[in-house]
Amino acid sequence: MKIRRLNIAAAMTALMFACQAGATEDAAAFKTLAKKKGCFNCHRMDKPVLGPSLEDIGRKYGKDAGAPDRLFKVIRNGSKGGVWGDAAMPRYAGLSDDEINLMVRYILSLK
Ligand code: HEC
């Protein structure tokens, strides 16, 4: 009985680590990709530059069911400007769907 309980506790701990590892991997992959593609020329994590801060974007859309679709399109096609300020965001034809999905997932996880 005791052993069984220990196993459950161990399994739960392993699961918690696995979830955290997933989030950490997303963050690392996002930062590598964002640096390579120049996102940080216009975005910072925690303060607006030319574009809004990534944390502000996460806070604005985090609970919005249509957000993944919307942000995917902005990253792929660029924007016309006018949502956050007058500046527009360039389009990113060189990113794969998987890369964009990872970026969207990570940005929307920010608070
Ligand atoms: C040349 C500057 C520039 C670069 C480079 C850039 N952005 Fe942006 N981004 C902007 C601006 C400006 C806005 C605000 C646009 C608006 O108000 O319509 C924006 C908005 C966004 C938004 C929010 C869209 C919305 O509808 O609210 C996301 C998400 C985003 N950028 C992600 C990225 C990612 C990911 C990259 C790199 C692949 C990137 N940006 C590179 C300037 C840039």
Backbone and ligand atoms as CSV (ligand in chain L), in Angstrom:
chain,resi,resn,atom,element,x,y,z
A,1,MET,N,N,0.829,-1.208,0.000
A,1,MET,CA,C,0.000,0.000,0.000
A,1,MET,C,C,0.864,1.260,0.000
A,2,LYS,N,N,1.809,1.252,0.919
A,2,LYS,CA,C,2.699,2.414,1.021
A,2,LYS,C,C,3.490,2.620,-0.273
A,3,ILE,N,N,3.981,1.486,-0.788
A,3,ILE,CA,C,4.788,1.540,-2.009
A,3,ILE,C,C,3.961,2.115,-3.157
A,4,ARG,N,N,2.706,1.682,-3.216
A,4,ARG,CA,C,1.836,2.139,-4.272
A,4,ARG,C,C,1.666,3.675,-4.229
A,5,ARG,N,N,1.438,4.174,-3.024
A,5,ARG,CA,C,1.255,5.613,-2.881
A,5,ARG,C,C,2.509,6.368,-3.330
A,6,LEU,N,N,3.632,5.807,-2.957
A,6,LEU,CA,C,4.900,6.424,-3.370
A,6,LEU,C,C,5.018,6.482,-4.882
A,7,ASN,N,N,4.584,5.383,-5.527
A,7,ASN,CA,C,4.652,5.348,-6.987
A,7,ASN,C,C,3.803,6.441,-7.614
A,8,ILE,N,N,2.604,6.633,-7.028
A,8,ILE,CA,C,1.727,7.668,-7.565
A,8,ILE,C,C,2.382,9.039,-7.393
A,9,ALA,N,N,2.947,9.244,-6.201
A,9,ALA,CA,C,3.621,10.521,-5.964
A,9,ALA,C,C,4.767,10.709,-6.946
A,10,ALA,N,N,5.511,9.657,-7.186
A,10,ALA,CA,C,6.636,9.750,-8.114
A,10,ALA,C,C,6.140,10.053,-9.525
A,11,ALA,N,N,5.047,9.397,-9.902
A,11,ALA,CA,C,4.506,9.617,-11.244
A,11,ALA,C,C,4.042,11.059,-11.393
A,12,MET,N,N,3.404,11.577,-10.325
A,12,MET,CA,C,2.919,12.955,-10.409
A,12,MET,C,C,4.079,13.943,-10.502
A,13,THR,N,N,5.124,13.657,-9.728
A,13,THR,CA,C,6.292,14.540,-9.797
A,13,THR,C,C,6.890,14.514,-11.199
A,14,ALA,N,N,6.974,13.320,-11.768
A,14,ALA,CA,C,7.541,13.188,-13.112
A,14,ALA,C,C,6.701,13.967,-14.115
A,15,LEU,N,N,5.374,13.873,-13.941
A,15,LEU,CA,C,4.472,14.577,-14.847
A,15,LEU,C,C,4.654,16.091,-14.737
A,16,MET,N,N,4.787,16.574,-13.485
A,16,MET,CA,C,4.986,18.007,-13.292
A,16,MET,C,C,6.273,18.471,-13.956
A,17,PHE,N,N,7.307,17.665,-13.808
A,17,PHE,CA,C,8.579,18.029,-14.445
A,17,PHE,C,C,8.431,18.038,-15.960
A,18,ALA,N,N,7.693,17.054,-16.479
A,18,ALA,CA,C,7.518,16.960,-17.926
A,18,ALA,C,C,6.814,18.211,-18.450
A,19,CYS,N,N,5.770,18.677,-17.718
A,19,CYS,CA,C,5.048,19.868,-18.162
A,19,CYS,C,C,5.947,21.088,-18.129
A,20,GLN,N,N,6.692,21.224,-17.044
A,20,GLN,CA,C,7.595,22.368,-16.947
A,20,GLN,C,C,8.645,22.321,-18.038
A,21,ALA,N,N,9.158,21.120,-18.313
A,21,ALA,CA,C,10.178,20.979,-19.344
A,21,ALA,C,C,9.600,21.426,-20.681
A,22,GLY,N,N,8.325,21.092,-20.946
A,22,GLY,CA,C,7.681,21.504,-22.192
A,22,GLY,C,C,7.683,23.013,-22.335
A,23,ALA,N,N,7.299,23.719,-21.270
A,23,ALA,CA,C,7.242,25.185,-21.314
A,23,ALA,C,C,8.636,25.767,-21.489
A,24,THR,N,N,9.621,25.195,-20.806
A,24,THR,CA,C,10.989,25.701,-20.917
A,24,THR,C,C,11.529,25.486,-22.329
A,25,GLU,N,N,11.203,24.318,-22.891
A,25,GLU,CA,C,11.647,24.056,-24.264
A,25,GLU,C,C,11.042,25.060,-25.233
A,26,ASP,N,N,9.759,25.348,-25.078
A,26,ASP,CA,C,9.102,26.341,-25.923
A,26,ASP,C,C,9.824,27.677,-25.813
A,27,ALA,N,N,10.131,28.082,-24.588
A,27,ALA,CA,C,10.776,29.384,-24.377
A,27,ALA,C,C,12.132,29.421,-25.063
A,28,ALA,N,N,12.914,28.357,-24.912
A,28,ALA,CA,C,14.249,28.334,-25.512
A,28,ALA,C,C,14.142,28.322,-27.033
A,29,ALA,N,N,13.242,27.488,-27.560
A,29,ALA,CA,C,13.083,27.407,-29.014
A,29,ALA,C,C,12.580,28.739,-29.556
A,30,PHE,N,N,11.649,29.365,-28.821
A,30,PHE,CA,C,11.122,30.650,-29.270
A,30,PHE,C,C,12.238,31.688,-29.353
A,31,LYS,N,N,13.048,31.765,-28.307
A,31,LYS,CA,C,14.079,32.816,-28.272
A,31,LYS,C,C,15.111,32.629,-29.376
A,32,THR,N,N,15.493,31.385,-29.622
A,32,THR,CA,C,16.445,31.118,-30.702
A,32,THR,C,C,15.859,31.561,-32.039
A,33,LEU,N,N,14.623,31.167,-32.277
A,33,LEU,CA,C,13.952,31.470,-33.535
A,33,LEU,C,C,13.731,32.979,-33.693
A,34,ALA,N,N,13.248,33.609,-32.628
A,34,ALA,CA,C,12.945,35.041,-32.694
A,34,ALA,C,C,14.210,35.863,-32.943
A,35,LYS,N,N,15.318,35.411,-32.355
A,35,LYS,CA,C,16.596,36.107,-32.582
A,35,LYS,C,C,17.014,35.952,-34.030
A,36,LYS,N,N,16.910,34.720,-34.527
A,36,LYS,CA,C,17.338,34.420,-35.893
A,36,LYS,C,C,16.506,35.208,-36.901
A,37,LYS,N,N,15.218,35.344,-36.642
A,37,LYS,CA,C,14.321,35.979,-37.611
A,37,LYS,C,C,14.193,37.484,-37.402
A,38,GLY,N,N,14.838,38.016,-36.378
A,38,GLY,CA,C,14.826,39.470,-36.200
A,38,GLY,C,C,13.617,40.026,-35.469
A,39,CYS,N,N,12.810,39.177,-34.842
A,39,CYS,CA,C,11.642,39.677,-34.099
A,39,CYS,C,C,12.071,40.676,-33.028
A,40,PHE,N,N,13.237,40.416,-32.419
A,40,PHE,CA,C,13.668,41.278,-31.307
A,40,PHE,C,C,14.161,42.644,-31.779
A,41,ASN,N,N,14.253,42.855,-33.101
A,41,ASN,CA,C,14.538,44.208,-33.581
A,41,ASN,C,C,13.385,45.149,-33.243
A,42,CYS,N,N,12.199,44.607,-33.187
A,42,CYS,CA,C,11.012,45.454,-32.955
A,42,CYS,C,C,10.237,45.065,-31.703
A,43,HIS,N,N,10.517,43.915,-31.135
A,43,HIS,CA,C,9.791,43.465,-29.940
A,43,HIS,C,C,10.778,43.127,-28.836
A,44,ARG,N,N,10.403,43.475,-27.586
A,44,ARG,CA,C,11.112,42.976,-26.406
A,44,ARG,C,C,10.110,42.138,-25.636
A,45,MET,N,N,10.614,41.375,-24.682
A,45,MET,CA,C,9.705,40.572,-23.872
A,45,MET,C,C,8.786,41.480,-23.063
A,46,ASP,N,N,9.380,42.514,-22.400
A,46,ASP,CA,C,8.625,43.199,-21.350
A,46,ASP,C,C,8.420,44.689,-21.576
A,47,LYS,N,N,8.880,45.243,-22.717
A,47,LYS,CA,C,8.529,46.646,-22.963
A,47,LYS,C,C,8.388,46.919,-24.452
A,48,PRO,N,N,7.487,47.835,-24.800
A,48,PRO,CA,C,7.281,48.126,-26.214
A,48,PRO,C,C,8.508,48.783,-26.833
A,49,VAL,N,N,8.840,48.462,-28.069
A,49,VAL,CA,C,9.885,49.173,-28.807
A,49,VAL,C,C,9.154,49.766,-30.011
A,50,LEU,N,N,9.437,49.254,-31.211
A,50,LEU,CA,C,8.630,49.684,-32.355
A,50,LEU,C,C,7.282,48.951,-32.317
A,51,GLY,N,N,7.342,47.693,-31.950
A,51,GLY,CA,C,6.123,46.897,-31.786
A,51,GLY,C,C,5.819,46.722,-30.305
A,52,PRO,N,N,4.635,46.192,-29.991
A,52,PRO,CA,C,4.247,45.973,-28.586
A,52,PRO,C,C,5.132,44.922,-27.919
A,53,SER,N,N,5.214,44.953,-26.586
A,53,SER,CA,C,5.990,43.928,-25.888
A,53,SER,C,C,5.261,42.598,-26.031
A,54,LEU,N,N,6.032,41.504,-26.058
A,54,LEU,CA,C,5.422,40.188,-26.245
A,54,LEU,C,C,4.519,39.847,-25.060
A,55,GLU,N,N,4.904,40.324,-23.865
A,55,GLU,CA,C,4.052,40.066,-22.700
A,55,GLU,C,C,2.709,40.800,-22.823
A,56,ASP,N,N,2.740,42.022,-23.365
A,56,ASP,CA,C,1.471,42.742,-23.581
A,56,ASP,C,C,0.581,41.994,-24.574
A,57,ILE,N,N,1.202,41.441,-25.614
A,57,ILE,CA,C,0.425,40.686,-26.606
A,57,ILE,C,C,-0.208,39.467,-25.925
A,58,GLY,N,N,0.591,38.744,-25.109
A,58,GLY,CA,C,0.065,37.583,-24.385
A,58,GLY,C,C,-1.093,37.963,-23.483
A,59,ARG,N,N,-0.949,39.099,-22.776
A,59,ARG,CA,C,-2.017,39.535,-21.860
A,59,ARG,C,C,-3.266,39.939,-22.624
A,60,LYS,N,N,-3.068,40.604,-23.774
A,60,LYS,CA,C,-4.229,41.083,-24.525
A,60,LYS,C,C,-5.054,39.931,-25.114
A,61,TYR,N,N,-4.357,38.901,-25.630
A,61,TYR,CA,C,-5.071,37.855,-26.365
A,61,TYR,C,C,-5.141,36.515,-25.659
A,62,GLY,N,N,-4.469,36.398,-24.490
A,62,GLY,CA,C,-4.335,35.101,-23.836
A,62,GLY,C,C,-5.637,34.319,-23.698
A,63,LYS,N,N,-6.754,35.002,-23.421
A,63,LYS,CA,C,-8.012,34.287,-23.164
A,63,LYS,C,C,-8.932,34.296,-24.383
A,64,ASP,N,N,-8.456,34.829,-25.489
A,64,ASP,CA,C,-9.282,34.988,-26.684
A,64,ASP,C,C,-9.189,33.720,-27.546
A,65,ALA,N,N,-10.334,33.067,-27.779
A,65,ALA,CA,C,-10.327,31.795,-28.505
A,65,ALA,C,C,-9.840,31.958,-29.944
A,66,GLY,N,N,-10.036,33.133,-30.532
A,66,GLY,CA,C,-9.615,33.340,-31.915
A,66,GLY,C,C,-8.162,33.781,-32.044
A,67,ALA,N,N,-7.480,33.929,-30.900
A,67,ALA,CA,C,-6.136,34.512,-30.920
A,67,ALA,C,C,-5.095,33.692,-31.699
A,68,PRO,N,N,-5.042,32.345,-31.519
A,68,PRO,CA,C,-4.002,31.606,-32.245
A,68,PRO,C,C,-4.085,31.851,-33.744
A,69,ASP,N,N,-5.291,31.842,-34.276
A,69,ASP,CA,C,-5.503,32.068,-35.696
A,69,ASP,C,C,-5.084,33.476,-36.117
A,70,ARG,N,N,-5.478,34.441,-35.312
A,70,ARG,CA,C,-5.194,35.832,-35.613
A,70,ARG,C,C,-3.678,36.084,-35.620
A,71,LEU,N,N,-3.007,35.633,-34.579
A,71,LEU,CA,C,-1.573,35.900,-34.479
A,71,LEU,C,C,-0.799,35.139,-35.553
A,72,PHE,N,N,-1.257,33.919,-35.858
A,72,PHE,CA,C,-0.630,33.156,-36.946
A,72,PHE,C,C,-0.638,34.007,-38.222
A,73,LYS,N,N,-1.791,34.579,-38.531
A,73,LYS,CA,C,-1.926,35.352,-39.779
A,73,LYS,C,C,-1.066,36.603,-39.763
A,74,VAL,N,N,-0.989,37.272,-38.606
A,74,VAL,CA,C,-0.167,38.487,-38.541
A,74,VAL,C,C,1.309,38.145,-38.771
A,75,ILE,N,N,1.769,37.042,-38.168
A,75,ILE,CA,C,3.181,36.690,-38.326
A,75,ILE,C,C,3.456,36.270,-39.770
A,76,ARG,N,N,2.547,35.520,-40.365
A,76,ARG,CA,C,2.761,35.083,-41.746
A,76,ARG,C,C,2.599,36.225,-42.753
A,77,ASN,N,N,1.542,37.037,-42.590
A,77,ASN,CA,C,1.199,38.031,-43.624
A,77,ASN,C,C,1.599,39.453,-43.275
A,78,GLY,N,N,2.054,39.685,-42.042
A,78,GLY,CA,C,2.324,41.047,-41.616
A,78,GLY,C,C,1.024,41.737,-41.241
A,79,SER,N,N,1.135,43.001,-40.814
A,79,SER,CA,C,-0.073,43.746,-40.448
A,79,SER,C,C,-0.072,45.068,-41.180
A,80,LYS,N,N,-1.206,45.734,-41.121
A,80,LYS,CA,C,-1.293,47.068,-41.736
A,80,LYS,C,C,-0.971,48.156,-40.727
A,81,GLY,N,N,-0.779,47.774,-39.464
A,81,GLY,CA,C,-0.591,48.761,-38.412
A,81,GLY,C,C,-1.940,49.205,-37.886
A,82,GLY,N,N,-1.916,50.002,-36.825
A,82,GLY,CA,C,-3.163,50.552,-36.308
A,82,GLY,C,C,-3.763,49.772,-35.153
A,83,VAL,N,N,-3.236,48.575,-34.840
A,83,VAL,CA,C,-3.774,47.845,-33.696
A,83,VAL,C,C,-3.105,48.334,-32.406
A,84,TRP,N,N,-1.784,48.466,-32.447
A,84,TRP,CA,C,-1.019,48.883,-31.269
A,84,TRP,C,C,-0.475,50.294,-31.431
A,85,GLY,N,N,-0.353,50.745,-32.643
A,85,GLY,CA,C,0.219,52.058,-32.944
A,85,GLY,C,C,0.197,52.202,-34.450
A,86,ASP,N,N,0.898,53.202,-34.967
A,86,ASP,CA,C,0.844,53.412,-36.412
A,86,ASP,C,C,1.721,52.447,-37.192
A,87,ALA,N,N,2.763,51.906,-36.536
A,87,ALA,CA,C,3.725,51.086,-37.267
A,87,ALA,C,C,3.098,49.756,-37.680
A,88,ALA,N,N,3.539,49.223,-38.807
A,88,ALA,CA,C,3.059,47.937,-39.291
A,88,ALA,C,C,4.140,46.885,-39.082
A,89,MET,N,N,3.724,45.653,-39.071
A,89,MET,CA,C,4.667,44.550,-38.917
A,89,MET,C,C,4.929,43.933,-40.285
A,90,PRO,N,N,6.199,43.631,-40.598
A,90,PRO,CA,C,6.493,43.040,-41.908
A,90,PRO,C,C,5.991,41.603,-41.999
A,91,ARG,N,N,5.826,41.095,-43.212
A,91,ARG,CA,C,5.388,39.694,-43.351
A,91,ARG,C,C,6.581,38.748,-43.253
A,92,TYR,N,N,6.299,37.515,-42.842
A,92,TYR,CA,C,7.369,36.542,-42.626
A,92,TYR,C,C,7.138,35.296,-43.455
A,93,ALA,N,N,7.483,35.357,-44.724
A,93,ALA,CA,C,7.247,34.218,-45.608
A,93,ALA,C,C,8.189,33.053,-45.301
A,94,GLY,N,N,9.331,33.328,-44.675
A,94,GLY,CA,C,10.338,32.288,-44.476
A,94,GLY,C,C,10.105,31.372,-43.284
A,95,LEU,N,N,8.998,31.518,-42.579
A,95,LEU,CA,C,8.737,30.686,-41.403
A,95,LEU,C,C,7.790,29.541,-41.766
A,96,SER,N,N,8.085,28.337,-41.264
A,96,SER,CA,C,7.176,27.204,-41.496
A,96,SER,C,C,5.959,27.331,-40.574
A,97,ASP,N,N,4.900,26.584,-40.897
A,97,ASP,CA,C,3.705,26.567,-40.034
A,97,ASP,C,C,4.077,26.166,-38.612
A,98,ASP,N,N,4.921,25.146,-38.485
A,98,ASP,CA,C,5.321,24.679,-37.147
A,98,ASP,C,C,6.033,25.774,-36.371
A,99,GLU,N,N,6.912,26.507,-37.058
A,99,GLU,CA,C,7.640,27.580,-36.380
A,99,GLU,C,C,6.687,28.674,-35.924
A,100,ILE,N,N,5.743,29.037,-36.780
A,100,ILE,CA,C,4.780,30.078,-36.393
A,100,ILE,C,C,3.908,29.593,-35.240
A,101,ASN,N,N,3.449,28.332,-35.319
A,101,ASN,CA,C,2.611,27.806,-34.234
A,101,ASN,C,C,3.346,27.819,-32.898
A,102,LEU,N,N,4.618,27.477,-32.931
A,102,LEU,CA,C,5.399,27.507,-31.694
A,102,LEU,C,C,5.471,28.930,-31.143
A,103,MET,N,N,5.715,29.897,-32.039
A,103,MET,CA,C,5.815,31.289,-31.590
A,103,MET,C,C,4.501,31.771,-31.003
A,104,VAL,N,N,3.397,31.445,-31.679
A,104,VAL,CA,C,2.072,31.868,-31.211
A,104,VAL,C,C,1.778,31.244,-29.848
A,105,ARG,N,N,2.047,29.934,-29.725
A,105,ARG,CA,C,1.775,29.239,-28.465
A,105,ARG,C,C,2.568,29.888,-27.328
A,106,TYR,N,N,3.824,30.185,-27.604
A,106,TYR,CA,C,4.652,30.765,-26.540
A,106,TYR,C,C,4.176,32.181,-26.181
A,107,ILE,N,N,3.930,33.018,-27.191
A,107,ILE,CA,C,3.505,34.402,-26.909
A,107,ILE,C,C,2.197,34.404,-26.109
A,108,LEU,N,N,1.268,33.510,-26.482
A,108,LEU,CA,C,-0.021,33.477,-25.779
A,108,LEU,C,C,0.090,32.901,-24.369
A,109,SER,N,N,1.209,32.238,-24.060
A,109,SER,CA,C,1.388,31.719,-22.702
A,109,SER,C,C,1.935,32.800,-21.771
A,110,LEU,N,N,2.364,33.935,-22.331
A,110,LEU,CA,C,2.965,35.005,-21.517
A,110,LEU,C,C,1.891,35.794,-20.787
A,111,LYS,N,N,2.255,36.263,-19.575
A,111,LYS,CA,C,1.278,37.052,-18.807
A,111,LYS,C,C,1.907,38.334,-18.329
L,1,HEC,C1,C,9.984,45.837,-38.332
L,1,HEC,C2,C,9.475,45.652,-36.992
L,1,HEC,C3,C,8.883,44.306,-36.598
L,1,HEC,C4,C,9.455,43.058,-36.675
L,1,HEC,C5,C,10.815,42.694,-37.239
L,1,HEC,C6,C,8.497,42.137,-36.072
L,1,HEC,N1,N,7.373,42.807,-35.660
L,1,HEC,FE1,FE,5.743,41.998,-34.748
L,1,HEC,N2,N,4.845,43.818,-34.754
L,1,HEC,C7,C,5.436,45.006,-35.178
L,1,HEC,C8,C,4.495,46.096,-35.022
L,1,HEC,C9,C,4.768,47.546,-35.358
L,1,HEC,C10,C,3.306,45.524,-34.490
L,1,HEC,C11,C,1.974,46.225,-34.197
L,1,HEC,C12,C,1.165,46.187,-35.468
L,1,HEC,C13,C,-0.161,46.844,-35.389
L,1,HEC,O1,O,-0.421,47.668,-34.519
L,1,HEC,O2,O,-0.971,46.527,-36.268
L,1,HEC,C14,C,3.571,44.092,-34.324
L,1,HEC,C15,C,2.649,43.184,-33.805
L,1,HEC,C16,C,2.915,41.855,-33.544
L,1,HEC,C17,C,1.981,40.922,-32.949
L,1,HEC,C18,C,0.538,41.262,-32.474
L,1,HEC,C19,C,-0.412,41.289,-33.625
L,1,HEC,C20,C,-1.795,41.799,-33.277
L,1,HEC,O3,O,-2.667,41.637,-34.135
L,1,HEC,O4,O,-2.036,42.362,-32.196
L,1,HEC,C21,C,2.632,39.724,-32.866
L,1,HEC,C22,C,2.080,38.405,-32.318
L,1,HEC,C23,C,3.956,39.899,-33.415
L,1,HEC,N3,N,4.104,41.202,-33.819
L,1,HEC,C24,C,4.926,38.911,-33.477
L,1,HEC,C25,C,6.142,39.046,-34.135
L,1,HEC,C26,C,7.067,37.965,-34.374
L,1,HEC,C27,C,6.864,36.530,-33.881
L,1,HEC,C28,C,8.120,38.469,-35.090
L,1,HEC,C29,C,9.302,37.736,-35.681
L,1,HEC,C30,C,8.975,36.599,-36.546
L,1,HEC,C31,C,7.854,39.895,-35.290
L,1,HEC,N4,N,6.652,40.195,-34.699
L,1,HEC,C32,C,8.691,40.760,-35.943
L,1,HEC,C33,C,6.710,45.160,-35.672
L,1,HEC,C34,C,7.583,44.138,-35.957
